[in-house]
Amino acid sequence: MSFLNSIRTSAPAKIILFGEHAVVYGQPALAVPVTSLGVTVEAVPDTTTIIEGSDLLKTLPANVSHNELLDPLLRMVASTAAHFGQRGPAMRFTINSTIPVASGLGSGAAVSAALGRAVAAALGHTIPNESLNALVYEVERIHHGTPSGIDNTVIVYAQPVYFIRGQSPTTFTVGAPIHLLIADTGVSALTRESVGDVRKLTETDPQRAFPLIEAVGDVVRAAHTALMQGDTAKLGGLMLENHRLLQQLTVSSTELDSLVAAALDAGALGAKLSGGGRGGNMIALVTPETEQAVAQALIRTGAVRVIPTTLTPPA
């Protein structure tokens, strides 16, 4: 087998657009790629299989089954090679990422996807998205135990995804450009804690909690249609409704609410928290004309970073 001299592959970040928390209870969720953030992997020939990055250096052990490897990066290399009936190639894989870690933006899945593509290319193959998605999902199980499958699907296919727990995620396309700003509160929050608190709410006050959860599902289904039709005016209102429902489910925060209000005051069409809540990220729907003003307002209100991204219809 002859290897290519130099390889470069990539994968985007992702963000939850609608349906967080309610998705745990069988309601749908929508997630989209964030192409302004991503992971690149560059590979060059070396004496063995080496993975390097910021504060990272790993070597693939010899004669170890990919199923025995608990390190996510080594598992991704070995399982991709095994998919083609081969061993890890004698290449040095250098990982570079602009995705903040532990931020709900899919850093782990993006690294796995880009690395899997690079390994396949080093072995002289192009890996189909379907096969890569299955491999990345298995590595996600090391990261998260029982992942939903939404992160890996959005990132591998680099398309919006409509997801219902227990069902295969389905990709779709938007009907018009959707301009988003992602604002980081700078507040770390453990998703499992907010998920646990919503669970307690369903147990202690089900007559309050479940109608809210079902209402989120209705919003997601309407948002799915609005995205496919490119109806940004309707989409903005649905974002606000989803945020209001998440507030009632007790997963927002003063910081998130302040950023949502600032975005709206500066001209955003809609805004909401994204992900687990209690901190982390919020998203705002803007136009090219309002994007700069909204971004500046978010920074003034306390966002530690603001990331623009655009969903575009297929050419």
N, C-alpha and C positions, 0 to 999 in steps of 0.2 A: 504494500500500500504506500503510495507516495503522498506526502502531506503538502498542503499549500504553504507558501513561505510566510504569509501574513494574513490574518483574519480579523475582521471587526464586526461585531454583532451588537444589537441593542434591544431594549424593551422599555416601555413607558411605565410611569406610575399610574395609580388609579385613585378614584375617590367615590364614596357613596353619595349619590345625588338625592335619593328619596328612599324611605322605608326602613331606616335603621331602627333597631329594637323590635318593631312589629314583625320583622322578618323571622324572629325567633319563634313566633306563634303562628306560623303558616301563611303570613301575609307576604305579598311580593315586595321586592326591593329593586332599585335601579342603581347601577354603578357605571361609571364612564372612565375612559382612559384620560390621563393627564400627560399630554405629549410634550409639555414644556419642561417636564422633569423626567429623568430616566437613568438607565444603567447602560453603560457600554462595556463590552469585553473585547480586549485585543489579545490575540494569540500569536506567538512566534515559536519556531522550533526550539527545543531544549533537549536535555538528556533523559528526562522523565516527565511525568505529569505534575506540574506545579501550578498552584493557584495563589495569586498575590493581590494585594490591595492595600488600602490604608490600614496600617497596623495589622497586617494579615499576611501569613505565609504558611501554606499547607502543601503537603506532598501526598499524592495518592499512594496508599500502601499497596505492595504487591500481593497477589494471591489472596485477596479478601473479596468475598462476594459483596455486590452492591447492597444487598439486603441486610448485611451486617454492619454497614456504615451508618453511624448516628449523626455524623457531622453533615449538615445540609449541603454544603458546597461539594464535599467529596462524594456524597451520595448522588448529587445531580450529575457529576462527571461520570461516575461509574455506571449509573443506571442508563444514561444516554448511550454510552459506549455499548453496554450490554444489549440495549434495544437493537443495535445493529450487529450483535453477535461478535463484538470486538472488545478489546481492552482500552483503557484510557490512553490517548495518544501522547507521544513524547513532545509536549508543547508546554509553554509557559503562558498561562491565562491571567491577564491583568484586569482587575475589576475596578471601574470608576463609576461612582454614583452621585447624582445630584439630588437624590430622594432622601429627605430627612428620615432617620431610623425611628421606629416606634411612633409614627405619626399618623397611622391609619391610611397611608398612601401606598401601601403594597410593596415596600422596599424588598422584603424577602422573596416574594414571588417574581419581582422584576429581575433580581439577580439570578435566580434559578433559570428563568426563561432565556435571558441573554447568554448565560453560561451554557445551557443546553444547546442553543443554536451554534455557539462557537465550537463545542465539542463535535457536534454532527459535521460541521464544515471541515474541521481538522481531519476527520475520518473520511472525507470525500463525499459526504451526503448532504442533502437538504432534508430537514425533518419536517413532516407535515404538522400543521398547527394542532390537529386532533391528537397526534401522538405526543407532541411536546406538552400539550395541556395535561394529559394524563400523568406524565412524568413529573411535571411541576406540582401537580396536586399531591402526589405521593410525598414529595419533599415538604410541602406545606404541612403535612401531617406531623412532621418532626417539629416544626415551628409552633403549631397551634393545636395539635391533638386531633380535633374533629373540625377541620375547616369547612366552610360552607361551599367552597368551590368557586365563589364569585370573584375573588382576587385573581386567581390564576387564569380564569377564562377572559376577564376584561383585558388583562395584561398580555396574554399570548395572542389573542385575536386583535388587540388594539381597537376594539369596537365597544360601544355601549352594550350593556347586558341587562336583560330582564330576568330576575331570579326568584324562584320560590323554593324554599328549603325542601329537600328530598326529591326535587326534580332537576333535570339537566338544565343549566342556564342557557338562555337563547340570546343570540346577538341580534341587534337591529341597527338601523341607520337613522340619522336625524334628517328632518325635512328642510332645515335651514341652518346657517351657522349659529351656534349657541356660544356666546361669549361669557366666560365665568372668571371670577376672582376667588382664589382660595386664601383665606386669611388665618394665620396661626395665632392663637391667643397667647402662646408661650406658656400655657398652664398644662402640666402633665396630668393625665387622668387615666386611671386603670379602667379599661372597658368592662372587665369582669365585675367591677364594683357597681357600675351603673346598670349593667345587665341584671345583677343580683338584686338591686333595689327595685327594678321594674318587676322582677319575679315576685318579690315580697308584696308589691302592690297588687298583683293579680291574685295573690293568696289571701291577703287581708281585706281587700276591697274590690272583689271581682266585678261588681256591678258598676264601678267607676272605671276600672282599668280596661276591661275588654271592649266596651264601646269605643274607647279612644284608640285602641289597637286596630279595631275594624275600620275606624275612620281613616287611619293612616293608610290602610290597604286600599281604600277607595281613592285616596289622593294619589297613590302610586299608579293605580290603573289609569286614572285620568292623565297623569303626567306622562305615562308611556305613550298615550295617544298624542298628547300635545307635542312631545319631542319628535315623533315620527312625522307630524304635520308641520313642524316648524313654527308652532304657535307660541311665540315667546311671551306675549301678553298674558295668556292663560297660564303659562308655566310659572311666571313670576308670582301670581296669586296662589298657585298651588304650593310653592315653596314656603310662602308665609303661613299657609294653613298647616303644612307639615311641621313647621317650627312651633306654632301655637300648640299643636297636639303633643309634641315632644316636651314642651314646657309643662304641660299638665301631667305628663308621665314622669316628671321631676328630674329630667336628665339635662336640662339646660343649666346655665350659670349666669352670674352677673356679667362676666366678661363676654360670653357669647351673645347675650341679649343686647349688650351695649354695641357690639360690632354690627349686629343685625340692624339695630336702629340707626347707626351711623351710615351704613350702606344705603338704607332707604332714604334718609335725609339728603344724601348726596346724589340721588337719582337712580339707584338700582331698581330694576323691575321686580326683584324679589330677593330674599336672603333667608338662610336657615343654618342651623348647626349641621355638621356632618360627622358621622361616626358615633362613637360611644357617648359623646357629650361630656358635661362637667368641665370642659376645657378642650384642648385639641383644636380642631379646625372648624371654621364656618365657610360657607360659600355664598357668593352674591352673583346674581344674573345681571349683566350689564350690556350696554351697547358700545360700539367703538367710540361713540361720542361721549359717553359718560364714564368710560373705564378709568381714565386718569383721575377724575375728580373723586370717584368712589375709592380708588386705591389710596389716594392721599388721605381721605377721611378715615379709612381703616387704620392707617399708620398713626394718625393723630389720636385715634381712640385707644391705641394700645397694641395693635397687632405687631408681632415681632417680625413677620415677613408676609408679603402678599405676592401670590403666584398667579399670573394670568394663564389661562388655557382656553382653547377654542375647539368645540366639536364641529366638524364640517361634514356636509353631505358627501356621498361618493361622487367622484367626477363623472 
